[in-house]
Amino acid sequence: MQDKIDLIDFKAFSNFEKRFLSLMPENSFNDYDSCWLWQGKLETTGYGRIVCGNKRYGVHQLAYMIFNGDIPQGKIVRHTCDNKNCMNPKHLVLGNHQDNALDLMQRKSPIFAQLNEEAVKVIKWMLKYKNHHGLSRKLASVYNVHFTTISDIKRNKTWYWVNV
């Protein structure tokens, strides 16, 4: 579970806020509906990150906090636009990991494009009754997904509503 992020923890927050806001796209405040794409460093995951002290923070989290306030413990900041690089506070809402997964499913995110309920039933059945070393990687190859997708299914992190 994610610890509560508290802006008071940042030393010299006003300098940090200026640096953060300087990396927002030009004319962001004139276009309230469009995605505001982070102009700084991106992680390989596609999320914008910024370092303060010895910690890395997601820019969407920081944008949420600057414009809307603290993130309560146990909550995450979700993108309503499915753009990991977006920092428009109008596109950011609080929720939990389950809400986030349901959002992705409802908007038919590419993350779920390779799988459907029938495929997940087969995957869950194989993992339950025919599990052996290397099975997750083989299933990932068969279904053309990353092996962590299979691991998430196995741990009911995703597709938790599908039963075998």
Order of alpha helices (4+ residues) and beta strands (2+ residues): alpha-beta-beta-alpha-beta-beta-alpha-alpha-alpha-alpha
